[in-house]
Every structure is written in C-alpha cells, then in structure tokens.
Amino acid sequence: MKGMMPGSNTRERLLEQVPPRSASCLPTWTQATAFANLLKTMIGSGLLTLPWATSQFGLVLSTVGLVYLAYLSQAAIRMTVRCAALTSSSRKSILSEIRVSQISQSGGRAGASGPSVTRRATVRDSLRHSQSNRSTTDGEPKDVARTVVNNEGDPMRRSTVVSDGHGAGSWQIISSAAFGEPGRLITLFFLLLAQFSLSVSYFDYVATTTETYLHVPHLQSVFCVLALLSMLSMLKQLKSVAWLSAAALIIYVYVIVLVGYFGAQELVDPSGPAGANATAAAPLALAIPSGLGLWFGPALFAFEGMGTALSIYEAMEDADPRPYFSVVSASYSVSLVLYGAIGVFGYVAWGDGVPRVVVDAFPAYNTTDGMSPSFEGELTLVAHLALAIILAFSFVLQMTPVFHVLEDVLHGTPSPRLPPILWPLTRVLIVGAVALTGTLLPDMETMVSLTGSVGLSAIGFVLPGLFFLKLQPPSPGEVAAGGGTSTGGSTSAASVEEGEHERRILESAALATTIRAKETGERCARRWDTFVAWLLVFTGIVGGALGLVASCQQLANGDAS
C-alpha cells in the first residue's frame, strides 16, 4: 500500500503545527559518539607531520592556510550532507527509512527481531528499481532515490540511501543524481582510493613500530599486524567503533604532551636530550610561498574527515542534519586549535631540522644490548607504541566505507556473488591487500603526502563542490514551501502517517540553515555557498596538482624520508 504525498496546503499546515524545539547546551550521547568518531578520523598521523609542513611553508602562511583548509573542509562536509538530506528525493528516502526503522524496532509485519536481520538491497539495485518504475503522478516525476515499502514482497527491503552505516550509499546516490553512472564510478574510485591509502599509511607505521621497538622480524611483524587489524575489522557498525575512537583520543593526549615536553627541552637547551638540533637556532621563516606543494598534502591529510563524514552522519540515525552540523563545527574547531598549536610549536622548537614526523625528534630509545635506556628514551618508546595503538584503532574507522562498498558488491542482495555469511573472509582479504600494499610502499610519510594531494583533494574538495553546484540543494524557504501537488481528495491513513513524518523532515530541513539565511538574506547566502563551492573545486585541483608534483619530485630526488 502506497500513501499519497500530502499537498502543498497540507505541508504548510503541518509546518505551522511544528512544536518549538527545546534548547539544550548539552550534547546527546549520539552527538558525543559522532564527535569522537569524526575527531579521531582527523587526528591521526597527519597531525605529527604538521611541524615539518610548517617549516616548508612558513609560520604565517601555514597558520593562515590551516584556517583556510579547516573552513573549506567543514564547508564541504556541510554541503555534502545538505545534498544527501535536504533535496526532495533524499527527503522522501529518509521518510521511508524512518518508517522501515520503526517497523523493524516494533517487530512489525516482517516479524524481524531487529535491524540485524533486515535485508538490504545494493544501491545499484535501488537505482535500477527506481528508474524502471519512474513515472508521473499529477505531472510530478517520482524521485529516483525513493524507497518503496508496501504490503507485497519483503516489507523490510530498502536501499542503502540512509543509515547504511558506512556512507557509501549516500555517496552513490548523490553522485548518480549529479552526473549519472560515470559520476558514481568516479566517486567510488576516489572514495575507496582515499580511504585505502589512509589505511596503508596507518599499516606502515604500526608494522614498522612493531619491528623496530618490539624487535620482531619484518615478515613476522607484518603478519602479526595483519592478524590484529583483521580481528578489529570484525566490528561491522560505526557505533561499535566509537569506543575505539574514544580510546585512541585518550591515548593521543600522551603523545601530544610529549611533543610539548621534549619541545620545551629543545627550546631551553638545544644540545640536550631532545635531539641536539643545531639548526633550531636558525631564523624562523614566516612565509615560503614556494613550499605550498610540500605543505598542502600533509595539511589536507590532517584535516581529512570527508571520507567517513557521511558514515558518521548516517550512524547518528537522525534525519535532522542540525545536530550533525554542531558535531562538525565542534570537531573542526578543536582540530584547528590543536593543529595550529602543534605545527607552530614543533617548528619553533626544532626549527628547520624538524623531521617529517615529529616523534622522530624525540630522544632515541637505546636498543643496544647491555645498555640501560634513559628515562627520555623510555618515554619515546611508549610514544611510538601508543601511536601505533592509536592508528590500529583508527584503521577500522578509515576502512569502514571500503568494507561495506565491496561487501555490497560481493554479498549484496538480491543476487550475491558470494554467500553473505562469508563477509568476515572478505574483510580479511581486504586487510591483506592493505598489508601487501604497505609492504611494497613502506614509507608512511610519502603515503601521507600522496594521499592528501590526490585522493583527499578529490573526495574532500573537488567532488563535494561539483555535487553542490550541480544539485543545488534547496534553501530552507524552498524546502518548506516547495514540492508536492494537491491530491484533490481525502487524505488516507497512510498519507497522514507519511505527512507526519514529512513534517518532521521538513521542519528539520527548514531550520538547518535558517540562522545565516535570516542574517544575510537567502539570496546572499546562496551566492556565498556557490562561491565556496567553486573555491573548493579550485583549491582541490590546484593544491592537489602542486602537492602531487612536489611529492613526486621528492621521490625522484630520494629525499622523501
């Protein structure tokens, strides 16, 4: 049974009945877990390369550049979420998702015992089904991404448009709506490339640390790390990964404290145990424009959040994007302050001689037989091991989109290529591919630069800008007043139910960006959004190209390490 969409007059009456939301300064538990996941997505190995990146670009240019990248990065996430949540087709998909979720949780018609037994169609199947059934009702075409829930067949069948737990479904819906099948394939390529490359850099560091500080043979360390990451990868949902993110953030505090501790020692006594850096007393550069290419890749890598942004938004299971926008603002504010402080302080403390990863400037841990390591050396050992643990925890978060996209391809209904029960084996094989790539490319610093310059420039800047420019998600006023034609008849029970859910979505969408629209005017806000979208495209293309050239030049010159 399909409910008819209520007419525009019905929409207006529903919007007038919206109760005011109670203001609260305290985040919900869902927001807290989303904040931990998003912040941990960004705070990784890239943070420790910022002192070196600052030395290549200069104190002033690097600080201004970090502010610039932070603003554009969070703007890209907001624009992408708007494309996913505030367009007409996506709103109807969210409505269907809410209804399916309620049926599942209430033990409805399907008799299911929860979401774990819900059948899930792949996005490709959803698009085919929607396109094959596209028709017009009262002159209005059906939405491509709309999910059909009726009394025939499996009422729990749905597409992975929303709340699929990994975000790739929304990426595919957005890219298909904007640029068709070529856009979908290009988006998936860069999404998987970015997340896979990030994970390779993490694997490199964990394996190298295990080999160096635990005295494990190289091949044995690779297999040990492979086994550990494979076990962690058995966590299927981002909600399960949230506790890993929280633990990693707590451990990271120790590493940051050591940067301050050893950096202060270096400032007081450059010949002391913190590295005896003879170049620390050299004048600090304020601006080195020629170093933009070397700076861009690590800096963008540090702010990487787009790869899992939709995953985290969908895991919140709230169609209202406003709570997630608060999470984005808080995460990027914290990361900007932290990145600026670490980048500037590390460069000031160690000068032009700061290594590409700042923990390498810590006092060396003495591994000579018969020699007792110093206290500072013990701290260095713990720092490297702690960082390895952090990156191991973060590995699962970064690989979540890769896992689910490939699982949809191999195990997705209705025609799985492999039995769905074999999903653990699929994940182990994917982690094995990461291990093989990391063995062939064991230089974490090079992976950081190349990943930031190529994969993250595309998925974090260029594609979000192009999607926004193409789809032009409606302003709050357009969402509240647009869409839907009068049914011309009495409203059925199903229509009332759908209308109530649509009231919730319309209310959420209408309030998502109204603050700025009221202050500057809706027209000015849309012009600004368009300008920022073009700025994203320009920055991603130019910065990515310069970063790629600079990284390749370093590889050719043999000074990447």
N, C-alpha and C positions, 0 to 999 in steps of 0.2 A: 504494500500500500504506500503510495507516494502522497505526501501532503503538498498542497498548493502553497506557493510563496505568498505571503500577505502583500497587499497593495501598498502604494506609497503612503496613502492616508493612514492605513493601519500602522505603518512604520513610525509615522510622526506621532501617533497617539501612544504607541509603545514607548518611544523615546521620552515623551512628556511624563510617563509614569516611572521613569528610572529613579530609584531612591538614591539620595546622595551617599557617596562612599565616606566611611569614617576614616579620618586621617590618623595615621599612626607613624611614629618615628622609628618604631622597632621593626626590623626585617622579619619576615616569616621564615620558617625553617626551610621552605623551598628556596627562598631567595638566598639564604645563608649557604646552602649546599651549592647552588648555582654560582655564587660568588667565589666559593672555594675552588670549584672546577675551573671557572674562567680565569681566575688569578693564577692558578697553578699552570694553566695552559700557557700563559705568558711568561711567568717567572720560571725560567729553566736555564739551560746552558748559555743562552744568548745574553743573559744579564752579566755573566762573567767575562764576556768579550767586549763590553762597552768601554772600559778604561782604554783598551788598545784602540778601539774605534774612535774614541775621543782624541787620542793622540794623533790620529791620522787626519782629523778634520778641524781640530782646534776647539778650545773651550767654548767660545761664544757660539760658533756655528753649530757645534754638536748639541749644545743646550737648546738653542732655538730649533734645531732640526728635530730633536726629541719631542718638543711641544707640538711641532707641525705633524709629525708622524702619529703621535698619540691622538690628536684631534681627528685626523683623517681615518685612522684605524677604527675608532669608535663610531665615526660617522658612517663608515662602510658597513659596520655591523647593523646599525640602526636602519640604514636604507635597505639592506637585505631582509631584515626582519619585517620591515614595512611591506616589501614586495611579497613576502610569504603570508603575512597576516592581514593586511589591510586592503588587498584587492578583492574584487567581487567574487571571483572564483574561489580564492583561498578562504574567504569568509564562509562560503557555503560548505567547503570541505571541512572547516573547523566545526561548523554546526553538526555535520554528520559524525565527526569524530567524537564530539561530546555525547551525542545520542548513543553511539556504539559503546562508548566507555560506560555510560550509565546502565545500558542493558547488561554489559559484562559484569559490572560491580553488583548489580541487583540480582544476578542469576536469572536473567530474563529468558527469552524464548529459546535461546540456544542451549540453555542448561549448562553453560560453561561454568567452570569453577574459578574463573579469573582470567586476567589478560594473558597468562602464560599459555593458555590453550587456544588463544584467538588465532584464527587463520589469517595470514597476511598475504595479499597479492603484491606482486612487484610493481614498481612504478610504471615500467613499460606496459604491463598488462592493464594497469589502470588507465593509462593514456589511450591505449588501443580501444579499450571498452568504452571510454567516454567519447572518443572520436567517432567510433562506429555508431553510437547512439545519439550523435549530435542532431538536434532538430530544433524547431522553433515552437515556442508556446506564446501565444498572443504577440507574435512578432519579435520575441526576445530569444536569442540562442541560448541553449543550455551551456553551462560552464564546462570547460574541458576537464577541470580537475575535480568536478563534483563526484562524491562517492554515493552510490545508490544503496540504500538499506530498505529492503522490503520483506514481505512475508514469504517469498519464494526463494528456494535455494538456501544458502547459508547466510543467516542474518548477521553473522559476525564477520563476514568478508568485508575487507576495506582495503584501501590503498595506503601506501606509506607516506601520505602527504603531510600528516601532522602526528606528533607523538610516536614516531617510529623508533625513537631512542638513539638515533645516530645522525639525523640532519640531512643525510644524503637524499632522502625522498623529497624534501623541500627544495634542495639544490636542483634536482632534476625537474621538478615542476616549474620552478622559476625560469630555469634556462630554456626549457622546452617552450614555455609561453612566450619568451622573449625572442628566441632565434631558432626554434624548431629542433629537429633531431641533431643537426650539426652543433648547435649551441649546447645541447645536453651532453654530447660526447666530449666536446672540448672542455666543458666544465668538470665533468667527471675525471678527465685526464689530469687537469691541473690540481683538482682537489686531492686525488689519490697520490699524485707526484709530490705535492707539498707535504702531506701527512706521512707518506712513506719515507721521504728524505729526512724529515724531522726525526723520525724513529730510528733511522740508520745512524744519525749523529749521536743519538742517545745510546744506541747499542755500542757504538765505537768507544764511547767514554767508559761505559760500565765494564766492557771486556778489557780495555787497556788498564783500568784501575785494578781490576781483579788480578791481572797478570803481573803488574808492577809491584803492588803493595801486599798482595797475599802470596806472592811467589808461586803462582800457578802457571804451568806451561801454557803456551799460547793456545794450542788446539783444545786443551782441556778447559781453559777459561771460556773459550767460545761456546763449547757445548754446555758448560755449567750455566752461563748466562742465557743461552737458548732455552734450557730447561726451566729456569726461573721465570723468564718472561712468558713462556708458553703457559705455565701454571697461572700466572697473574692474568693472562688473556682469557681465561675461562669466565671472567666476570662479564656478563652479557649486557647489562644496562648501566647507564651513566650514574644512576642513583647508587649503585653498588660501588662505583669507582670514587664517589665523593669522599669516602673516608680515607682512601689512598691520597687524594689531593690534600686533604687537611693535614695528614701526617707528613706529607712532603713539605708543606709550607712551614710546619713547625721545625722540621729538620733544617730547612733553608735558613732559618734565623741564625743558627750556629755558624753557617758559612759566612753570612753577611757580617756577623760580629767579628769573625776572624779577619775579614778584609779591613775592618776598622782598626782592629788591634795591631796587625802587622803593618798596616799603612801608617798608623801613628808612630810606630817604632821607626819606620823608614824616614819619616819627617824629622824626628828628633835626632836620629843617628843613622845617616845613610850608609855607614860602614858596619852597622850592626847586623844581627842575625836575620833580619828580614830581607836579605838579598844583596847587601853591599853594592847597591846600584850606583855606579859612578856618574851616570847621566841624569840622575834625579835632580841635581842642582842646576841643570841647564835651563835657560829661559823657557817658559811655557808658551806654546803657540796659542794665540787667540782665534785665528782663522787661517785655515789652509784649504782654499776652495778646490784645489786640485785633488784633494783626498776624498771628494764626495763619493766616488765609486767604491773605495775601500770601506767607507763608513756606512753606506746605505744598506748593504746586505746584512751585516750583523745587527744594525739598529732595527731594521724591519723584522728580522728574525726574533729579536727580543720582544717586540710588540705583537707577535703572532697570536691571534685569537680567532680569526675568521674561520679557520679550518674546522673548529669544533663549536663555533658560536651558535649555529642553528641546532646542533646536537643538544647543547645545554638549554637553549630556549625551549625546545620540544620536550626535554626531560622534565621541565617545570610543570608540564601538563596544565597550562593555563593559557587560554586563548587570548587573554588580555596581555598585550605586549608591554604595558607600562611598568609592571614590576621588574621585567627583564631589563628595560631601559635603565632603571635605577641600578641594577646589578652592573650593567656595562659602565655607567658613569663612575660608580664606586671603584670598580676594578681598575679602570684606566687611570683614575686619579691616584690611587695608591701606587700603581706601577710606574707612573710618570715621576712621582716624587722619588721613589726608590731608584729608578734607572738614572735619573739626573744626579742623585747623590753619589751612587756607586761610580758612574762614569767620570764625574769631575774629581771626586776624591781619589780614585785609583790613579788617574793621570797626574794629579798634583803630587801624590805620594811617590810614585815610581818614575814619573817623567817619561821621556821618550823611550826609555828602556823597558817599559811595562810590557810583559809578554802578552800574546794573543788571548790567553786565558789567564785571568789574574791570579788564580790559585797557584799557578806555576811560579809566581813571585814569592810565595811563602818559603820559609826556611826548609831546606831539603831534609827529607827523612833518611837517616843513616841506615843503610841496609847491609853494611859491611859486617861480616862475621866477627864476633868478639868485641864489637864496638857498641857502647850503650847509646841509644838515640837521645837527643836533647829533648827538653820539655817542648820547645817550639816545634821540633820535628814530630813529636807525638801528636801535637795539635794539627799539624799538616796532614799526617796520616788519617786522623779522624775526619778532617775536612774532605779529603778525597773520597773516603768511604761513604761519608754522609751524602756527598753529591752524587755518588753512584747509586745510592739507595733512592734519592730523590728522582733521578732520571729513570730508574727502573719503574717506580710508581707512575711517573708521568707517561711512560711508554704506552700503557694501556689506554690512557685518555687520548693520546695522539692517534693511536691505531684504530680507535672505535669506528670512525667512518669507513676506513678501508675494510675492516672486518665485515661490516654489515652490507656494504655495496657488493662485495664478492659473494657473501652468503646469499644475498637476494638473487644474484646471477646463477649460482650453483644449486641452491636449495629452495629457492622461492617457488610458491605455488603460482599457477596450477600445474605446471609441467617442470618439476625439478629435474635438473640434470644428475644430481646425486641425492641419495636419501637424506632428508633433513637431519636425521639422527647423527650424521657424520660431521656436523658443524665443528665439533672440537678438533677433528683431524684437519679440517680446512684451516682453522686458526693456527694450528701448529705448523702447517706447511707455509703459511704466510709469514709467520715469525722466522721460519727457516730461510725464506727468501731475504728477509731483512738481515739475518746473520750472514748470509752469503755476500750480500752487497757490502755490508760493513767490513767483511774480511778483505774484499777487493779494494775498498776505499776506506782505509783505516784512519784517515785524517779528519778528526771531528771539526777542526777549525775551517777547513775547506768546505765541508758539507754545510756548515752554518752559513758561510758567505754565498755559496751557490744556491742553497735552498731559499734564502731570503731574497736573492736577486731574481730568481726565475719563478719558482713555484709560488712563493708568498706574494710577489708583486702581482701575479696574475689573479690568484684566488682572493687576495686581500684588498686589492685596489682596482685593477682594470675591470674584472668581471662584475663586481658589485656596482661600479659606476655605470657600466653599459646596461646592466639589467634595470637599474633605476631610470636611466634615460629612456629606455625602450618601453618599460611597463608603466611608468608614471603612476605609481600608486596614489589613490585619491587623497585629497586633503580631508580633514575631519568634516568640514561642511558638506563636501561632495558625498562622503560616506553616509552621513546622516540623512541627506535628502534624496540621494540617487537610488537607482536600481529598482526593479520590480514594477510590474503593471498591475492594475486593479484586477482582481479575479472576477468581479462583476457578479458574484454570488455570495451565498452564505459561507462562512468560514468553517471548515471541518475541524474535528478534534485534533487531527494530525497537524492541520495548518496552525491551530492555536499553539500547539506544542512547539512547532518549529518557529513560530513567531516569537514565543517567549525566549527561545534560545537565541534567535536572531537579535532580539532586543539586547541581550547580554553582549553579543559580539559588537553590535552597532554602538552600544554605549562605550565599550572598551576602545573601539577604533576612533570614535568621535572625540574621546578625551586624550588619546595618546599623544597628540602634538598640539593641543589647543593653546597651551600656555604661550608658546612662541608665536603662534598664529595671531593671538589676540594682541600681543605686544607690537609686532611689526607689520601686521596685516598679512592676510593669507597670500596675496599676490607676491609680496616681498619675500615671504618665507619660501614660496615655491621657486622663485628666481634664485634665492640663495642655495636651495637644495640642488638646483640644476647646475649652478656654478661649482658647488662642492663635488658633484658627480663628475663633471668634466675635469676638475682638479685631480680627482682620484685616478682617472684614466691617464692623464698626462704624467702624473708623478710615478705611477706604476710602470709605464712604458719607458720613460726617460731614466728614472732611477734604476730600474731593473736592467736596462741595457748597459748603463755605466758600471753597475755592480758586476755584471757578468763579464764585461771586458776586463775590469780590474782583477777579478778573481782568476780569470784565465791567464792574464799576464803574470800574476804571482806564481801560478802553477808552472808556466813556461820558464820563469826565471829561477824556479827551485827554492823560493823563499816563503812558501806557504806555511811552513812550520815555524 
